[in-house]
Amino acid sequence: MVIDEAFGRGSDESTRYGLELFKKLDLQLLIVTPLQKIHVIENHVNSFHFVSNREGNNSQVSNLTKEEYEVRKLQHHTVKQTIEN
């Protein structure tokens, strides 16, 4: 099942509820969402595919396992803290 930005406007609680319901129904999901809900969704997925288009004319797809995602998330958080300090 493909879910395209379905969780973008809902609360974190309703997003979690929906994800738990889909899990109980044993559905395999492809979730397309902006990063605003990634903190909720990340605990319910096994892999990540990020699409970026920084210059507006050449989209790039990064495929990450959950472990690779966690490493990049930690690196991003560390860099962000360094910049803020």
Backbone as JSON, one array per atom type, in Angstrom:
{
  "sequence": "MVIDEAFGRGSDESTRYGLELFKKLDLQLLIVTPLQKIHVIENHVNSFHFVSNREGNNSQVSNLTKEEYEVRKLQHHTVKQTIEN",
  "N": [[0.84, -1.15, 0.0], [0.55, 2.21, -0.82], [1.22, 5.22, 0.76], [0.77, 8.51, 0.45], [1.89, 11.33, 1.68], [-0.04, 11.25, 3.67], [0.12, 11.55, 6.41], [0.94, 14.09, 6.92], [-0.57, 16.32, 7.84], [-1.86, 15.54, 10.12], [-1.93, 14.87, 13.69], [0.88, 13.84, 15.75], [0.08, 11.73, 17.33], [-2.19, 10.68, 15.95], [-0.9, 9.82, 13.68], [0.79, 7.81, 14.69], [-1.21, 6.04, 15.58], [-2.44, 5.31, 13.13], [-0.26, 4.02, 11.88], [0.17, 1.87, 13.62], [-2.27, 0.55, 13.29], [-2.1, -0.24, 10.56], [0.02, -1.99, 10.83], [-1.12, -4.0, 12.46], [-2.94, -4.97, 10.62], [-1.24, -6.21, 8.99], [-0.04, -5.03, 6.73], [2.13, -4.07, 4.1], [3.86, -1.14, 3.73], [4.51, 1.71, 1.67], [5.65, 4.66, 2.39], [5.26, 7.96, 1.63], [6.49, 10.97, 2.46], [6.98, 14.31, 3.73], [9.87, 15.47, 5.57], [8.89, 16.33, 8.02], [7.39, 14.54, 9.59], [9.07, 12.47, 10.08], [10.23, 11.78, 12.52], [8.25, 10.4, 13.84], [7.51, 8.35, 12.11], [9.86, 6.94, 11.66], [10.28, 4.87, 13.49], [8.72, 2.84, 12.6], [9.48, 1.73, 10.23], [11.68, -0.11, 7.99], [13.51, 0.59, 6.08], [14.8, 3.41, 4.23], [14.24, 5.83, 1.74], [15.42, 8.54, 0.43], [14.6, 11.38, -1.4], [16.1, 13.97, -3.07], [16.5, 17.26, -4.42], [18.41, 19.49, -4.92], [19.28, 21.57, -6.65], [17.18, 21.88, -8.31], [16.93, 20.59, -10.77], [17.82, 17.98, -10.99], [17.09, 15.23, -9.63], [17.98, 13.21, -6.84], [18.27, 9.98, -5.42], [18.6, 8.51, -2.32], [19.23, 5.48, -0.88], [18.71, 3.88, 2.12], [19.47, 1.64, 4.75], [17.86, 0.89, 7.89], [19.82, 1.04, 9.86], [21.87, 2.5, 8.56], [20.48, 4.89, 8.21], [20.16, 5.68, 10.91], [22.84, 6.2, 11.6], [23.44, 8.36, 9.86], [21.58, 10.2, 10.79], [22.51, 10.67, 13.39], [25.02, 11.78, 12.74], [24.16, 14.11, 11.4], [22.82, 15.41, 13.5], [24.97, 15.83, 15.24], [26.6, 17.57, 13.72], [24.84, 19.72, 13.48], [24.62, 20.51, 16.18], [27.27, 21.33, 16.61], [27.45, 23.52, 14.9], [25.58, 25.24, 16.07], [26.78, 25.79, 18.48]],
  "CA": [[0.0, 0.0, 0.0], [1.31, 3.46, -0.89], [0.63, 6.33, 1.5], [1.44, 9.7, -0.04], [1.71, 12.5, 2.54], [-1.26, 11.09, 4.46], [0.34, 11.91, 7.81], [1.5, 15.43, 6.97], [-1.38, 17.32, 8.55], [-2.39, 14.99, 11.36], [-1.09, 14.93, 14.89], [1.79, 12.7, 15.92], [-0.71, 10.64, 17.92], [-2.99, 10.04, 14.91], [0.05, 9.14, 12.81], [1.15, 6.55, 15.37], [-2.4, 5.18, 15.56], [-2.55, 4.77, 11.78], [0.84, 3.08, 11.62], [-0.1, 0.66, 14.4], [-3.38, -0.14, 12.63], [-1.57, -0.91, 9.37], [0.84, -3.12, 11.3], [-2.05, -5.05, 12.88], [-3.53, -5.52, 9.4], [-0.13, -6.88, 8.3], [0.16, -4.39, 5.44], [3.44, -3.53, 3.79], [3.63, 0.23, 3.32], [5.47, 2.64, 1.09], [5.2, 5.94, 2.94], [5.86, 9.14, 1.01], [6.18, 12.05, 3.4], [8.05, 15.28, 4.01], [10.63, 15.12, 6.78], [8.25, 16.82, 9.24], [6.86, 13.43, 10.39], [10.03, 11.37, 10.1], [10.49, 11.38, 13.9], [7.2, 9.46, 14.22], [7.48, 7.23, 11.17], [11.12, 6.19, 11.63], [10.22, 3.67, 14.33], [7.81, 1.88, 11.99], [9.97, 1.32, 8.91], [12.96, -0.84, 7.97], [14.43, 1.21, 5.14], [14.49, 4.79, 3.89], [14.63, 6.27, 0.4], [15.32, 10.0, 0.43], [14.72, 12.03, -2.7], [16.45, 15.39, -2.94], [16.71, 17.97, -5.69], [18.95, 20.75, -4.38], [19.42, 22.61, -7.67], [15.93, 21.98, -9.03], [16.9, 19.96, -12.1], [18.47, 16.68, -10.99], [16.72, 14.53, -8.39], [18.87, 12.14, -6.37], [17.65, 9.08, -4.46], [19.52, 7.82, -1.41], [18.61, 4.31, -0.27], [19.38, 3.61, 3.38], [18.89, 0.7, 5.71], [17.55, 1.57, 9.14], [21.09, 1.29, 10.53], [22.52, 3.62, 7.87], [19.71, 6.08, 8.55], [20.49, 6.08, 12.28], [24.19, 6.78, 11.57], [23.36, 9.69, 9.24], [20.82, 11.05, 11.7], [23.45, 11.04, 14.45], [25.99, 12.7, 12.14], [23.47, 15.38, 11.16], [22.57, 16.01, 14.81], [26.27, 16.27, 15.75], [27.0, 18.75, 12.94], [23.92, 20.79, 13.86], [25.03, 20.98, 17.51], [28.54, 22.02, 16.46], [27.17, 24.82, 14.28], [24.84, 26.05, 17.02], [27.66, 26.18, 19.58]],
  "C": [[0.9, 1.23, 0.0], [0.53, 4.53, -0.15], [1.42, 7.57, 1.13], [1.03, 10.91, 0.8], [0.44, 12.44, 3.39], [-1.1, 11.56, 5.9], [0.8, 13.34, 7.98], [0.73, 16.41, 7.83], [-1.92, 16.83, 9.88], [-1.43, 15.16, 12.51], [-0.14, 13.74, 14.92], [1.03, 11.5, 16.45], [-1.54, 9.92, 16.84], [-2.09, 9.31, 13.91], [0.45, 7.81, 13.41], [0.0, 5.56, 15.33], [-2.54, 4.51, 14.19], [-1.49, 3.74, 11.48], [0.64, 1.78, 12.39], [-1.25, -0.15, 13.79], [-2.91, -0.89, 11.4], [-0.71, -2.11, 9.74], [-0.05, -4.29, 11.71], [-2.71, -5.73, 11.68], [-2.51, -6.24, 8.53], [0.06, -6.35, 6.88], [1.59, -3.91, 5.28], [3.22, -2.15, 3.17], [4.82, 0.84, 2.6], [4.95, 4.01, 1.48], [5.98, 7.06, 2.28], [5.48, 10.32, 1.89], [7.32, 13.06, 3.45], [8.73, 14.9, 5.33], [9.94, 15.54, 8.08], [7.72, 15.7, 10.13], [7.85, 12.28, 10.54], [10.29, 10.88, 11.53], [9.44, 10.4, 14.42], [7.3, 8.19, 13.39], [8.72, 6.35, 11.28], [11.1, 4.92, 12.48], [9.35, 2.57, 13.73], [8.27, 1.38, 10.64], [11.33, 0.64, 9.03], [13.97, -0.25, 7.0], [13.89, 2.58, 4.73], [15.01, 5.08, 2.49], [14.37, 7.76, 0.35], [15.52, 10.53, -0.98], [15.02, 13.5, -2.46], [16.71, 15.96, -4.32], [17.17, 19.38, -5.33], [19.01, 21.87, -5.4], [18.18, 22.72, -8.55], [15.87, 21.29, -10.38], [17.5, 18.56, -12.13], [18.18, 15.96, -9.67], [17.69, 13.39, -8.1], [18.1, 11.29, -5.35], [18.74, 8.41, -3.63], [18.75, 6.7, -0.73], [19.39, 3.93, 0.97], [18.68, 2.5, 4.15], [18.57, 1.5, 6.98], [18.84, 1.93, 9.88], [21.83, 2.46, 9.88], [21.81, 4.93, 8.16], [20.07, 6.59, 9.94], [21.87, 6.73, 12.35], [24.14, 8.19, 10.99], [22.59, 10.67, 10.12], [21.72, 11.55, 12.83], [24.49, 12.02, 13.92], [25.37, 14.08, 11.92], [23.24, 16.13, 12.48], [23.87, 16.57, 15.39], [26.74, 17.53, 15.04], [26.12, 19.92, 13.33], [24.29, 21.38, 15.22], [26.33, 21.79, 17.43], [28.32, 23.43, 15.89], [26.49, 25.76, 15.27], [25.72, 26.54, 18.18], [28.72, 27.06, 19.04]]
}
